[in-house]
Amino acid sequence: MVTVFRKDEPVLYRTDDGKFWVGAIKEYRKSSVVGGDLLYTLSFPDGTTLGSVPYSSLWVYDKRIAVQQGSPPGAQ
């Protein structure tokens, strides 16, 4: 089953180290790679953004999942 993420709704972003961060989708675009995934730009509560986030790194927001404060590494 595919999850549809909508703009401005909270999502969980999972980093390679398994940590979760709460963000919101600001925009999305199709990857330039043939057959590529959608890529998302996320904004975080501290005002930073992170671009080119693949669909596979996004999870449905769930308050039961422990999240990190602020923004993930690489967000500007």
Predicted model as a PDB file, atoms N, CA, C, CB and O in Angstrom, pLDDT in the B-factor column:
MODEL        1                                                                  
ATOM      1  N   MET A   1       0.843  -1.176   0.000  1.00 69.00           N  
ATOM      2  CA  MET A   1       0.000   0.000   0.000  1.00 69.00           C  
ATOM      3  C   MET A   1       0.894   1.248   0.000  1.00 69.00           C  
ATOM      4  CB  MET A   1      -0.962  -0.007   1.225  1.00 69.00           C  
ATOM      5  O   MET A   1       1.895   1.302   0.714  1.00 69.00           O  
ATOM      6  N   VAL A   2       0.534   2.213  -0.781  1.00 78.00           N  
ATOM      7  CA  VAL A   2       1.294   3.452  -0.902  1.00 78.00           C  
ATOM      8  C   VAL A   2       0.656   4.517  -0.023  1.00 78.00           C  
ATOM      9  CB  VAL A   2       1.361   3.926  -2.379  1.00 78.00           C  
ATOM     10  O   VAL A   2      -0.565   4.669   0.000  1.00 78.00           O  
ATOM     11  N   THR A   3       1.489   5.247   0.696  1.00 86.00           N  
ATOM     12  CA  THR A   3       1.015   6.352   1.523  1.00 86.00           C  
ATOM     13  C   THR A   3       1.120   7.636   0.718  1.00 86.00           C  
ATOM     14  CB  THR A   3       1.827   6.458   2.850  1.00 86.00           C  
ATOM     15  O   THR A   3       2.127   7.887   0.055  1.00 86.00           O  
ATOM     16  N   VAL A   4       0.075   8.441   0.780  1.00 85.00           N  
ATOM     17  CA  VAL A   4       0.073   9.731   0.102  1.00 85.00           C  
ATOM     18  C   VAL A   4       0.378  10.802   1.143  1.00 85.00           C  
ATOM     19  CB  VAL A   4      -1.299  10.005  -0.617  1.00 85.00           C  
ATOM     20  O   VAL A   4      -0.354  10.964   2.120  1.00 85.00           O  
ATOM     21  N   PHE A   5       1.465  11.525   0.918  1.00 89.00           N  
ATOM     22  CA  PHE A   5       1.829  12.612   1.815  1.00 89.00           C  
ATOM     23  C   PHE A   5       1.359  13.922   1.198  1.00 89.00           C  
ATOM     24  CB  PHE A   5       3.366  12.637   2.080  1.00 89.00           C  
ATOM     25  O   PHE A   5       1.531  14.155   0.002  1.00 89.00           O  
ATOM     26  N   ARG A   6       0.762  14.777   2.028  1.00 90.00           N  
ATOM     27  CA  ARG A   6       0.232  16.049   1.550  1.00 90.00           C  
ATOM     28  C   ARG A   6       1.061  17.213   2.096  1.00 90.00           C  
ATOM     29  CB  ARG A   6      -1.247  16.205   1.957  1.00 90.00           C  
ATOM     30  O   ARG A   6       1.677  17.122   3.158  1.00 90.00           O  
ATOM     31  N   LYS A   7       1.054  18.287   1.348  1.00 93.00           N  
ATOM     32  CA  LYS A   7       1.787  19.488   1.763  1.00 93.00           C  
ATOM     33  C   LYS A   7       1.302  19.970   3.126  1.00 93.00           C  
ATOM     34  CB  LYS A   7       1.627  20.609   0.718  1.00 93.00           C  
ATOM     35  O   LYS A   7       0.115  19.908   3.446  1.00 93.00           O  
ATOM     36  N   ASP A   8       2.256  20.450   3.915  1.00 92.00           N  
ATOM     37  CA  ASP A   8       2.023  21.074   5.216  1.00 92.00           C  
ATOM     38  C   ASP A   8       1.511  20.132   6.303  1.00 92.00           C  
ATOM     39  CB  ASP A   8       1.057  22.178   5.053  1.00 92.00           C  
ATOM     40  O   ASP A   8       1.269  20.581   7.424  1.00 92.00           O  
ATOM     41  N   GLU A   9       1.341  18.856   6.014  1.00 91.00           N  
ATOM     42  CA  GLU A   9       0.961  17.902   7.058  1.00 91.00           C  
ATOM     43  C   GLU A   9       2.224  17.330   7.683  1.00 91.00           C  
ATOM     44  CB  GLU A   9       0.062  16.764   6.483  1.00 91.00           C  
ATOM     45  O   GLU A   9       3.221  17.136   6.987  1.00 91.00           O  
ATOM     46  N   PRO A  10       2.199  17.053   8.996  1.00 94.00           N  
ATOM     47  CA  PRO A  10       3.399  16.515   9.634  1.00 94.00           C  
ATOM     48  C   PRO A  10       3.738  15.114   9.121  1.00 94.00           C  
ATOM     49  CB  PRO A  10       3.216  16.484  11.146  1.00 94.00           C  
ATOM     50  O   PRO A  10       2.857  14.289   8.879  1.00 94.00           O  
ATOM     51  N   VAL A  11       5.035  14.875   8.966  1.00 97.00           N  
ATOM     52  CA  VAL A  11       5.545  13.562   8.570  1.00 97.00           C  
ATOM     53  C   VAL A  11       6.770  13.270   9.437  1.00 97.00           C  
ATOM     54  CB  VAL A  11       5.904  13.515   7.027  1.00 97.00           C  
ATOM     55  O   VAL A  11       7.340  14.174  10.048  1.00 97.00           O  
ATOM     56  N   LEU A  12       7.159  12.021   9.482  1.00 97.00           N  
ATOM     57  CA  LEU A  12       8.396  11.644  10.147  1.00 97.00           C  
ATOM     58  C   LEU A  12       9.456  11.409   9.085  1.00 97.00           C  
ATOM     59  CB  LEU A  12       8.200  10.381  11.037  1.00 97.00           C  
ATOM     60  O   LEU A  12       9.225  10.721   8.091  1.00 97.00           O  
ATOM     61  N   TYR A  13      10.615  11.991   9.315  1.00 98.00           N  
ATOM     62  CA  TYR A  13      11.766  11.790   8.443  1.00 98.00           C  
ATOM     63  C   TYR A  13      12.742  10.911   9.203  1.00 98.00           C  
ATOM     64  CB  TYR A  13      12.427  13.158   8.012  1.00 98.00           C  
ATOM     65  O   TYR A  13      13.128  11.237  10.325  1.00 98.00           O  
ATOM     66  N   ARG A  14      13.148   9.792   8.597  1.00 97.00           N  
ATOM     67  CA  ARG A  14      14.065   8.864   9.253  1.00 97.00           C  
ATOM     68  C   ARG A  14      15.446   8.992   8.628  1.00 97.00           C  
ATOM     69  CB  ARG A  14      13.550   7.406   9.149  1.00 97.00           C  
ATOM     70  O   ARG A  14      15.609   8.837   7.418  1.00 97.00           O  
ATOM     71  N   THR A  15      16.441   9.276   9.469  1.00 96.00           N  
ATOM     72  CA  THR A  15      17.821   9.385   9.002  1.00 96.00           C  
ATOM     73  C   THR A  15      18.462   7.997   8.981  1.00 96.00           C  
ATOM     74  CB  THR A  15      18.636  10.355   9.905  1.00 96.00           C  
ATOM     75  O   THR A  15      17.919   7.043   9.538  1.00 96.00           O  
ATOM     76  N   ASP A  16      19.613   7.899   8.338  1.00 95.00           N  
ATOM     77  CA  ASP A  16      20.296   6.613   8.194  1.00 95.00           C  
ATOM     78  C   ASP A  16      20.666   5.965   9.522  1.00 95.00           C  
ATOM     79  CB  ASP A  16      21.534   6.792   7.374  1.00 95.00           C  
ATOM     80  O   ASP A  16      20.849   4.749   9.588  1.00 95.00           O  
ATOM     81  N   ASP A  17      20.777   6.763  10.577  1.00 96.00           N  
ATOM     82  CA  ASP A  17      21.115   6.210  11.885  1.00 96.00           C  
ATOM     83  C   ASP A  17      19.887   5.745  12.667  1.00 96.00           C  
ATOM     84  CB  ASP A  17      21.868   7.237  12.694  1.00 96.00           C  
ATOM     85  O   ASP A  17      19.994   5.356  13.830  1.00 96.00           O  
ATOM     86  N   GLY A  18      18.717   5.789  12.018  1.00 96.00           N  
ATOM     87  CA  GLY A  18      17.486   5.286  12.627  1.00 96.00           C  
ATOM     88  C   GLY A  18      16.735   6.290  13.484  1.00 96.00           C  
ATOM     89  O   GLY A  18      15.741   5.931  14.116  1.00 96.00           O  
ATOM     90  N   LYS A  19      17.184   7.538  13.523  1.00 97.00           N  
ATOM     91  CA  LYS A  19      16.500   8.563  14.312  1.00 97.00           C  
ATOM     92  C   LYS A  19      15.380   9.191  13.497  1.00 97.00           C  
ATOM     93  CB  LYS A  19      17.493   9.647  14.783  1.00 97.00           C  
ATOM     94  O   LYS A  19      15.463   9.283  12.272  1.00 97.00           O  
ATOM     95  N   PHE A  20      14.332   9.620  14.191  1.00 98.00           N  
ATOM     96  CA  PHE A  20      13.177  10.249  13.544  1.00 98.00           C  
ATOM     97  C   PHE A  20      13.106  11.728  13.896  1.00 98.00           C  
ATOM     98  CB  PHE A  20      11.873   9.543  13.955  1.00 98.00           C  
ATOM     99  O   PHE A  20      13.431  12.141  15.010  1.00 98.00           O  
ATOM    100  N   TRP A  21      12.672  12.510  12.919  1.00 97.00           N  
ATOM    101  CA  TRP A  21      12.509  13.953  13.061  1.00 97.00           C  
ATOM    102  C   TRP A  21      11.140  14.315  12.518  1.00 97.00           C  
ATOM    103  CB  TRP A  21      13.645  14.743  12.319  1.00 97.00           C  
ATOM    104  O   TRP A  21      10.716  13.766  11.501  1.00 97.00           O  
ATOM    105  N   VAL A  22      10.437  15.235  13.178  1.00 97.00           N  
ATOM    106  CA  VAL A  22       9.125  15.680  12.689  1.00 97.00           C  
ATOM    107  C   VAL A  22       9.335  16.869  11.762  1.00 97.00           C  
ATOM    108  CB  VAL A  22       8.169  16.059  13.875  1.00 97.00           C  
ATOM    109  O   VAL A  22       9.993  17.846  12.121  1.00 97.00           O  
ATOM    110  N   GLY A  23       8.771  16.771  10.574  1.00 97.00           N  
ATOM    111  CA  GLY A  23       8.838  17.855   9.613  1.00 97.00           C  
ATOM    112  C   GLY A  23       7.508  17.978   8.886  1.00 97.00           C  
ATOM    113  O   GLY A  23       6.566  17.239   9.169  1.00 97.00           O  
ATOM    114  N   ALA A  24       7.438  18.895   7.969  1.00 97.00           N  
ATOM    115  CA  ALA A  24       6.250  19.082   7.132  1.00 97.00           C  
ATOM    116  C   ALA A  24       6.702  19.216   5.686  1.00 97.00           C  
ATOM    117  CB  ALA A  24       5.423  20.338   7.581  1.00 97.00           C  
ATOM    118  O   ALA A  24       7.729  19.835   5.408  1.00 97.00           O  
ATOM    119  N   ILE A  25       5.948  18.647   4.779  1.00 96.00           N  
ATOM    120  CA  ILE A  25       6.281  18.722   3.358  1.00 96.00           C  
ATOM    121  C   ILE A  25       5.953  20.118   2.832  1.00 96.00           C  
ATOM    122  CB  ILE A  25       5.515  17.638   2.551  1.00 96.00           C  
ATOM    123  O   ILE A  25       4.823  20.592   2.954  1.00 96.00           O  
ATOM    124  N   LYS A  26       6.944  20.757   2.255  1.00 96.00           N  
ATOM    125  CA  LYS A  26       6.741  22.075   1.663  1.00 96.00           C  
ATOM    126  C   LYS A  26       6.533  21.982   0.156  1.00 96.00           C  
ATOM    127  CB  LYS A  26       7.929  22.981   1.972  1.00 96.00           C  
ATOM    128  O   LYS A  26       5.734  22.725  -0.413  1.00 96.00           O  
ATOM    129  N   GLU A  27       7.250  21.074  -0.482  1.00 94.00           N  
ATOM    130  CA  GLU A  27       7.079  20.881  -1.925  1.00 94.00           C  
ATOM    131  C   GLU A  27       7.603  19.503  -2.301  1.00 94.00           C  
ATOM    132  CB  GLU A  27       7.815  21.994  -2.738  1.00 94.00           C  
ATOM    133  O   GLU A  27       8.279  18.838  -1.516  1.00 94.00           O  
ATOM    134  N   TYR A  28       7.280  19.097  -3.507  1.00 90.00           N  
ATOM    135  CA  TYR A  28       7.790  17.824  -4.011  1.00 90.00           C  
ATOM    136  C   TYR A  28       7.962  17.929  -5.518  1.00 90.00           C  
ATOM    137  CB  TYR A  28       6.838  16.647  -3.643  1.00 90.00           C  
ATOM    138  O   TYR A  28       7.333  18.753  -6.182  1.00 90.00           O  
ATOM    139  N   ARG A  29       8.835  17.069  -6.037  1.00 89.00           N  
ATOM    140  CA  ARG A  29       9.094  17.063  -7.482  1.00 89.00           C  
ATOM    141  C   ARG A  29       9.502  15.657  -7.888  1.00 89.00           C  
ATOM    142  CB  ARG A  29      10.202  18.103  -7.872  1.00 89.00           C  
ATOM    143  O   ARG A  29       9.906  14.849  -7.052  1.00 89.00           O  
ATOM    144  N   LYS A  30       9.395  15.382  -9.151  1.00 84.00           N  
ATOM    145  CA  LYS A  30       9.808  14.094  -9.683  1.00 84.00           C  
ATOM    146  C   LYS A  30      11.316  14.098  -9.851  1.00 84.00           C  
ATOM    147  CB  LYS A  30       9.101  13.788 -11.026  1.00 84.00           C  
ATOM    148  O   LYS A  30      11.899  15.090 -10.289  1.00 84.00           O  
ATOM    149  N   SER A  31      11.938  12.997  -9.505  1.00 78.00           N  
ATOM    150  CA  SER A  31      13.379  12.855  -9.680  1.00 78.00           C  
ATOM    151  C   SER A  31      13.719  12.949 -11.159  1.00 78.00           C  
ATOM    152  CB  SER A  31      13.881  11.518  -9.087  1.00 78.00           C  
ATOM    153  O   SER A  31      12.926  12.556 -12.014  1.00 78.00           O  
ATOM    154  N   SER A  32      14.899  13.469 -11.452  1.00 77.00           N  
ATOM    155  CA  SER A  32      15.327  13.571 -12.840  1.00 77.00           C  
ATOM    156  C   SER A  32      15.811  12.228 -13.389  1.00 77.00           C  
ATOM    157  CB  SER A  32      16.427  14.611 -12.969  1.00 77.00           C  
ATOM    158  O   SER A  32      16.031  12.092 -14.593  1.00 77.00           O  
ATOM    159  N   VAL A  33      15.976  11.245 -12.517  1.00 73.00           N  
ATOM    160  CA  VAL A  33      16.390   9.911 -12.930  1.00 73.00           C  
ATOM    161  C   VAL A  33      15.174   9.179 -13.501  1.00 73.00           C  
ATOM    162  CB  VAL A  33      17.016   9.118 -11.734  1.00 73.00           C  
ATOM    163  O   VAL A  33      14.092   9.221 -12.916  1.00 73.00           O  
ATOM    164  N   VAL A  34      15.350   8.514 -14.631  1.00 68.00           N  
ATOM    165  CA  VAL A  34      14.241   7.781 -15.257  1.00 68.00           C  
ATOM    166  C   VAL A  34      13.725   6.738 -14.277  1.00 68.00           C  
ATOM    167  CB  VAL A  34      14.690   7.108 -16.597  1.00 68.00           C  
ATOM    168  O   VAL A  34      14.502   5.959 -13.724  1.00 68.00           O  
ATOM    169  N   GLY A  35      12.420   6.724 -14.064  1.00 67.00           N  
ATOM    170  CA  GLY A  35      11.817   5.783 -13.129  1.00 67.00           C  
ATOM    171  C   GLY A  35      12.073   6.148 -11.677  1.00 67.00           C  
ATOM    172  O   GLY A  35      11.824   5.347 -10.776  1.00 67.00           O  
ATOM    173  N   GLY A  36      12.573   7.362 -11.448  1.00 72.00           N  
ATOM    174  CA  GLY A  36      12.929   7.791 -10.096  1.00 72.00           C  
ATOM    175  C   GLY A  36      11.727   8.106  -9.233  1.00 72.00           C  
ATOM    176  O   GLY A  36      10.605   8.259  -9.714  1.00 72.00           O  
ATOM    177  N   ASP A  37      11.992   8.195  -7.979  1.00 79.00           N  
ATOM    178  CA  ASP A  37      10.994   8.476  -6.952  1.00 79.00           C  
ATOM    179  C   ASP A  37      10.652   9.960  -6.930  1.00 79.00           C  
ATOM    180  CB  ASP A  37      11.496   8.024  -5.573  1.00 79.00           C  
ATOM    181  O   ASP A  37      11.312  10.773  -7.578  1.00 79.00           O  
ATOM    182  N   LEU A  38       9.616  10.299  -6.179  1.00 86.00           N  
ATOM    183  CA  LEU A  38       9.371  11.702  -5.878  1.00 86.00           C  
ATOM    184  C   LEU A  38      10.388  12.136  -4.840  1.00 86.00           C  
ATOM    185  CB  LEU A  38       7.910  11.938  -5.376  1.00 86.00           C  
ATOM    186  O   LEU A  38      10.771  11.349  -3.974  1.00 86.00           O  
ATOM    187  N   LEU A  39      10.824  13.376  -4.920  1.00 93.00           N  
ATOM    188  CA  LEU A  39      11.728  13.951  -3.935  1.00 93.00           C  
ATOM    189  C   LEU A  39      10.999  15.085  -3.229  1.00 93.00           C  
ATOM    190  CB  LEU A  39      13.050  14.455  -4.599  1.00 93.00           C  
ATOM    191  O   LEU A  39      10.296  15.872  -3.863  1.00 93.00           O  
ATOM    192  N   TYR A  40      11.167  15.164  -1.929  1.00 94.00           N  
ATOM    193  CA  TYR A  40      10.428  16.111  -1.114  1.00 94.00           C  
ATOM    194  C   TYR A  40      11.357  17.134  -0.479  1.00 94.00           C  
ATOM    195  CB  TYR A  40       9.640  15.381  -0.041  1.00 94.00           C  
ATOM    196  O   TYR A  40      12.520  16.842  -0.200  1.00 94.00           O  
ATOM    197  N   THR A  41      10.836  18.335  -0.253  1.00 96.00           N  
ATOM    198  CA  THR A  41      11.512  19.338   0.557  1.00 96.00           C  
ATOM    199  C   THR A  41      10.718  19.439   1.850  1.00 96.00           C  
ATOM    200  CB  THR A  41      11.617  20.738  -0.185  1.00 96.00           C  
ATOM    201  O   THR A  41       9.510  19.675   1.832  1.00 96.00           O  
ATOM    202  N   LEU A  42      11.408  19.256   2.974  1.00 97.00           N  
ATOM    203  CA  LEU A  42      10.764  19.296   4.281  1.00 97.00           C  
ATOM    204  C   LEU A  42      11.161  20.548   5.038  1.00 97.00           C  
ATOM    205  CB  LEU A  42      11.119  18.055   5.094  1.00 97.00           C  
ATOM    206  O   LEU A  42      12.277  21.047   4.890  1.00 97.00           O  
ATOM    207  N   SER A  43      10.245  21.052   5.847  1.00 97.00           N  
ATOM    208  CA  SER A  43      10.574  22.142   6.770  1.00 97.00           C  
ATOM    209  C   SER A  43      10.428  21.591   8.187  1.00 97.00           C  
ATOM    210  CB  SER A  43       9.644  23.410   6.542  1.00 97.00           C  
ATOM    211  O   SER A  43       9.623  20.695   8.444  1.00 97.00           O  
ATOM    212  N   PHE A  44      11.222  22.145   9.093  1.00 97.00           N  
ATOM    213  CA  PHE A  44      11.246  21.670  10.472  1.00 97.00           C  
ATOM    214  C   PHE A  44      10.857  22.794  11.414  1.00 97.00           C  
ATOM    215  CB  PHE A  44      12.635  21.118  10.837  1.00 97.00           C  
ATOM    216  O   PHE A  44      10.913  23.964  11.035  1.00 97.00           O  
ATOM    217  N   PRO A  45      10.458  22.453  12.651  1.00 95.00           N  
ATOM    218  CA  PRO A  45       9.954  23.468  13.589  1.00 95.00           C  
ATOM    219  C   PRO A  45      10.908  24.627  13.859  1.00 95.00           C  
ATOM    220  CB  PRO A  45       9.625  22.818  14.881  1.00 95.00           C  
ATOM    221  O   PRO A  45      10.461  25.722  14.201  1.00 95.00           O  
ATOM    222  N   ASP A  46      12.218  24.406  13.713  1.00 95.00           N  
ATOM    223  CA  ASP A  46      13.164  25.498  13.977  1.00 95.00           C  
ATOM    224  C   ASP A  46      13.378  26.405  12.770  1.00 95.00           C  
ATOM    225  CB  ASP A  46      14.493  24.930  14.416  1.00 95.00           C  
ATOM    226  O   ASP A  46      14.239  27.284  12.798  1.00 95.00           O  
ATOM    227  N   GLY A  47      12.584  26.192  11.691  1.00 95.00           N  
ATOM    228  CA  GLY A  47      12.646  27.058  10.515  1.00 95.00           C  
ATOM    229  C   GLY A  47      13.596  26.596   9.424  1.00 95.00           C  
ATOM    230  O   GLY A  47      13.671  27.229   8.371  1.00 95.00           O  
ATOM    231  N   THR A  48      14.325  25.508   9.648  1.00 97.00           N  
ATOM    232  CA  THR A  48      15.240  25.004   8.632  1.00 97.00           C  
ATOM    233  C   THR A  48      14.506  24.127   7.630  1.00 97.00           C  
ATOM    234  CB  THR A  48      16.381  24.222   9.279  1.00 97.00           C  
ATOM    235  O   THR A  48      13.392  23.676   7.892  1.00 97.00           O  
ATOM    236  N   THR A  49      15.128  23.888   6.487  1.00 97.00           N  
ATOM    237  CA  THR A  49      14.555  23.015   5.465  1.00 97.00           C  
ATOM    238  C   THR A  49      15.604  22.002   5.011  1.00 97.00           C  
ATOM    239  CB  THR A  49      14.036  23.843   4.259  1.00 97.00           C  
ATOM    240  O   THR A  49      16.806  22.196   5.195  1.00 97.00           O  
ATOM    241  N   LEU A  50      15.121  20.932   4.422  1.00 97.00           N  
ATOM    242  CA  LEU A  50      15.974  19.889   3.879  1.00 97.00           C  
ATOM    243  C   LEU A  50      15.359  19.449   2.565  1.00 97.00           C  
ATOM    244  CB  LEU A  50      16.133  18.687   4.873  1.00 97.00           C  
ATOM    245  O   LEU A  50      14.189  19.068   2.525  1.00 97.00           O  
ATOM    246  N   GLY A  51      16.140  19.498   1.478  1.00 94.00           N  
ATOM    247  CA  GLY A  51      15.622  19.157   0.160  1.00 94.00           C  
ATOM    248  C   GLY A  51      16.071  17.793  -0.324  1.00 94.00           C  
ATOM    249  O   GLY A  51      16.955  17.170   0.264  1.00 94.00           O  
ATOM    250  N   SER A  52      15.457  17.339  -1.395  1.00 93.00           N  
ATOM    251  CA  SER A  52      15.772  16.075  -2.066  1.00 93.00           C  
ATOM    252  C   SER A  52      15.647  14.859  -1.149  1.00 93.00           C  
ATOM    253  CB  SER A  52      17.169  16.135  -2.627  1.00 93.00           C  
ATOM    254  O   SER A  52      16.468  13.943  -1.203  1.00 93.00           O  
ATOM    255  N   VAL A  53      14.620  14.860  -0.316  1.00 94.00           N  
ATOM    256  CA  VAL A  53      14.358  13.728   0.574  1.00 94.00           C  
ATOM    257  C   VAL A  53      13.538  12.699  -0.204  1.00 94.00           C  
ATOM    258  CB  VAL A  53      13.606  14.185   1.884  1.00 94.00           C  
ATOM    259  O   VAL A  53      12.466  13.029  -0.711  1.00 94.00           O  
ATOM    260  N   PRO A  54      14.022  11.454  -0.309  1.00 92.00           N  
ATOM    261  CA  PRO A  54      13.274  10.437  -1.048  1.00 92.00           C  
ATOM    262  C   PRO A  54      12.064   9.926  -0.261  1.00 92.00           C  
ATOM    263  CB  PRO A  54      14.190   9.270  -1.400  1.00 92.00           C  
ATOM    264  O   PRO A  54      12.036   9.966   0.969  1.00 92.00           O  
ATOM    265  N   TYR A  55      11.085   9.454  -0.997  1.00 91.00           N  
ATOM    266  CA  TYR A  55       9.866   8.894  -0.407  1.00 91.00           C  
ATOM    267  C   TYR A  55      10.202   7.819   0.632  1.00 91.00           C  
ATOM    268  CB  TYR A  55       8.961   8.302  -1.508  1.00 91.00           C  
ATOM    269  O   TYR A  55       9.540   7.726   1.666  1.00 91.00           O  
ATOM    270  N   SER A  56      11.215   7.019   0.361  1.00 91.00           N  
ATOM    271  CA  SER A  56      11.565   5.904   1.243  1.00 91.00           C  
ATOM    272  C   SER A  56      12.044   6.358   2.623  1.00 91.00           C  
ATOM    273  CB  SER A  56      12.635   5.060   0.595  1.00 91.00           C  
ATOM    274  O   SER A  56      12.119   5.540   3.539  1.00 91.00           O  
ATOM    275  N   SER A  57      12.368   7.639   2.792  1.00 95.00           N  
ATOM    276  CA  SER A  57      12.811   8.163   4.089  1.00 95.00           C  
ATOM    277  C   SER A  57      11.670   8.772   4.899  1.00 95.00           C  
ATOM    278  CB  SER A  57      13.892   9.204   3.882  1.00 95.00           C  
ATOM    279  O   SER A  57      11.878   9.220   6.027  1.00 95.00           O  
ATOM    280  N   LEU A  58      10.467   8.788   4.329  1.00 96.00           N  
ATOM    281  CA  LEU A  58       9.323   9.395   5.008  1.00 96.00           C  
ATOM    282  C   LEU A  58       8.430   8.334   5.626  1.00 96.00           C  
ATOM    283  CB  LEU A  58       8.517  10.255   4.036  1.00 96.00           C  
ATOM    284  O   LEU A  58       8.215   7.271   5.045  1.00 96.00           O  
ATOM    285  N   TRP A  59       7.916   8.631   6.801  1.00 96.00           N  
ATOM    286  CA  TRP A  59       7.008   7.752   7.518  1.00 96.00           C  
ATOM    287  C   TRP A  59       5.775   8.561   7.911  1.00 96.00           C  
ATOM    288  CB  TRP A  59       7.698   7.122   8.774  1.00 96.00           C  
ATOM    289  O   TRP A  59       5.842   9.781   8.061  1.00 96.00           O  
ATOM    290  N   VAL A  60       4.672   7.880   8.073  1.00 96.00           N  
ATOM    291  CA  VAL A  60       3.448   8.524   8.537  1.00 96.00           C  
ATOM    292  C   VAL A  60       3.683   9.021   9.961  1.00 96.00           C  
ATOM    293  CB  VAL A  60       2.225   7.541   8.473  1.00 96.00           C  
ATOM    294  O   VAL A  60       4.260   8.312  10.786  1.00 96.00           O  
ATOM    295  N   TYR A  61       3.235  10.236  10.241  1.00 96.00           N  
ATOM    296  CA  TYR A  61       3.410  10.808  11.578  1.00 96.00           C  
ATOM    297  C   TYR A  61       2.656   9.973  12.608  1.00 96.00           C  
ATOM    298  CB  TYR A  61       2.923  12.277  11.615  1.00 96.00           C  
ATOM    299  O   TYR A  61       1.477   9.665  12.436  1.00 96.00           O  
ATOM    300  N   ASP A  62       3.359   9.612  13.682  1.00 96.00           N  
ATOM    301  CA  ASP A  62       2.784   8.814  14.761  1.00 96.00           C  
ATOM    302  C   ASP A  62       3.360   9.358  16.071  1.00 96.00           C  
ATOM    303  CB  ASP A  62       3.099   7.264  14.579  1.00 96.00           C  
ATOM    304  O   ASP A  62       4.571   9.312  16.288  1.00 96.00           O  
ATOM    305  N   LYS A  63       2.491   9.872  16.940  1.00 95.00           N  
ATOM    306  CA  LYS A  63       2.933  10.473  18.198  1.00 95.00           C  
ATOM    307  C   LYS A  63       3.616   9.473  19.121  1.00 95.00           C  
ATOM    308  CB  LYS A  63       1.758  11.091  18.911  1.00 95.00           C  
ATOM    309  O   LYS A  63       4.321   9.875  20.047  1.00 95.00           O  
ATOM    310  N   ARG A  64       3.422   8.186  18.887  1.00 97.00           N  
ATOM    311  CA  ARG A  64       4.018   7.159  19.749  1.00 97.00           C  
ATOM    312  C   ARG A  64       5.503   6.924  19.453  1.00 97.00           C  
ATOM    313  CB  ARG A  64       3.258   5.855  19.593  1.00 97.00           C  
ATOM    314  O   ARG A  64       6.200   6.289  20.244  1.00 97.00           O  
ATOM    315  N   ILE A  65       5.984   7.430  18.321  1.00 96.00           N  
ATOM    316  CA  ILE A  65       7.391   7.251  17.951  1.00 96.00           C  
ATOM    317  C   ILE A  65       8.220   8.388  18.546  1.00 96.00           C  
ATOM    318  CB  ILE A  65       7.558   7.202  16.400  1.00 96.00           C  
ATOM    319  O   ILE A  65       7.896   9.563  18.378  1.00 96.00           O  
ATOM    320  N   ALA A  66       9.291   8.020  19.240  1.00 96.00           N  
ATOM    321  CA  ALA A  66      10.187   9.019  19.835  1.00 96.00           C  
ATOM    322  C   ALA A  66      10.913   9.779  18.730  1.00 96.00           C  
ATOM    323  CB  ALA A  66      11.209   8.347  20.797  1.00 96.00           C  
ATOM    324  O   ALA A  66      11.453   9.176  17.802  1.00 96.00           O  
ATOM    325  N   VAL A  67      10.923  11.098  18.836  1.00 97.00           N  
ATOM    326  CA  VAL A  67      11.558  11.928  17.820  1.00 97.00           C  
ATOM    327  C   VAL A  67      12.647  12.802  18.438  1.00 97.00           C  
ATOM    328  CB  VAL A  67      10.515  12.800  17.112  1.00 97.00           C  
ATOM    329  O   VAL A  67      12.643  13.069  19.640  1.00 97.00           O  
ATOM    330  N   GLN A  68      13.562  13.235  17.605  1.00 97.00           N  
ATOM    331  CA  GLN A  68      14.627  14.155  18.007  1.00 97.00           C  
ATOM    332  C   GLN A  68      14.076  15.579  17.980  1.00 97.00           C  
ATOM    333  CB  GLN A  68      15.879  14.021  17.071  1.00 97.00           C  
ATOM    334  O   GLN A  68      13.118  15.866  17.263  1.00 97.00           O  
ATOM    335  N   GLN A  69      14.674  16.453  18.749  1.00 95.00           N  
ATOM    336  CA  GLN A  69      14.281  17.863  18.764  1.00 95.00           C  
ATOM    337  C   GLN A  69      15.050  18.624  17.696  1.00 95.00           C  
ATOM    338  CB  GLN A  69      14.526  18.492  20.158  1.00 95.00           C  
ATOM    339  O   GLN A  69      16.172  18.258  17.344  1.00 95.00           O  
ATOM    340  N   GLY A  70      14.439  19.685  17.184  1.00 93.00           N  
ATOM    341  CA  GLY A  70      15.105  20.545  16.210  1.00 93.00           C  
ATOM    342  C   GLY A  70      15.040  19.974  14.808  1.00 93.00           C  
ATOM    343  O   GLY A  70      13.988  19.528  14.349  1.00 93.00           O  
ATOM    344  N   SER A  71      16.183  19.994  14.132  1.00 95.00           N  
ATOM    345  CA  SER A  71      16.218  19.536  12.747  1.00 95.00           C  
ATOM    346  C   SER A  71      17.366  18.546  12.552  1.00 95.00           C  
ATOM    347  CB  SER A  71      16.365  20.734  11.779  1.00 95.00           C  
ATOM    348  O   SER A  71      18.328  18.544  13.320  1.00 95.00           O  
ATOM    349  N   PRO A  72      17.259  17.711  11.526  1.00 96.00           N  
ATOM    350  CA  PRO A  72      18.289  16.701  11.282  1.00 96.00           C  
ATOM    351  C   PRO A  72      19.564  17.305  10.697  1.00 96.00           C  
ATOM    352  CB  PRO A  72      17.754  15.632  10.348  1.00 96.00           C  
ATOM    353  O   PRO A  72      19.549  18.430  10.198  1.00 96.00           O  
ATOM    354  N   PRO A  73      20.670  16.555  10.758  1.00 94.00           N  
ATOM    355  CA  PRO A  73      21.901  17.020  10.138  1.00 94.00           C  
ATOM    356  C   PRO A  73      21.675  17.297   8.640  1.00 94.00           C  
ATOM    357  CB  PRO A  73      23.028  15.978  10.336  1.00 94.00           C  
ATOM    358  O   PRO A  73      20.992  16.533   7.958  1.00 94.00           O  
ATOM    359  N   GLY A  74      22.244  18.372   8.154  1.00 94.00           N  
ATOM    360  CA  GLY A  74      22.113  18.728   6.749  1.00 94.00           C  
ATOM    361  C   GLY A  74      21.017  19.741   6.469  1.00 94.00           C  
ATOM    362  O   GLY A  74      20.994  20.343   5.396  1.00 94.00           O  
ATOM    363  N   ALA A  75      20.114  19.937   7.410  1.00 95.00           N  
ATOM    364  CA  ALA A  75      19.048  20.923   7.213  1.00 95.00           C  
ATOM    365  C   ALA A  75      19.641  22.328   7.353  1.00 95.00           C  
ATOM    366  CB  ALA A  75      17.880  20.704   8.238  1.00 95.00           C  
ATOM    367  O   ALA A  75      20.514  22.574   8.186  1.00 95.00           O  
ATOM    368  N   GLN A  76      19.141  23.242   6.512  1.00 95.00           N  
ATOM    369  CA  GLN A  76      19.654  24.619   6.546  1.00 95.00           C  
ATOM    370  C   GLN A  76      18.531  25.611   6.650  1.00 95.00           C  
ATOM    371  CB  GLN A  76      20.490  24.918   5.310  1.00 95.00           C  
ATOM    372  O   GLN A  76      18.774  26.817   6.691  1.00 95.00           O  
TER     373      GLN A  76                                                      
ENDMDL                                                                          
END                                                                             
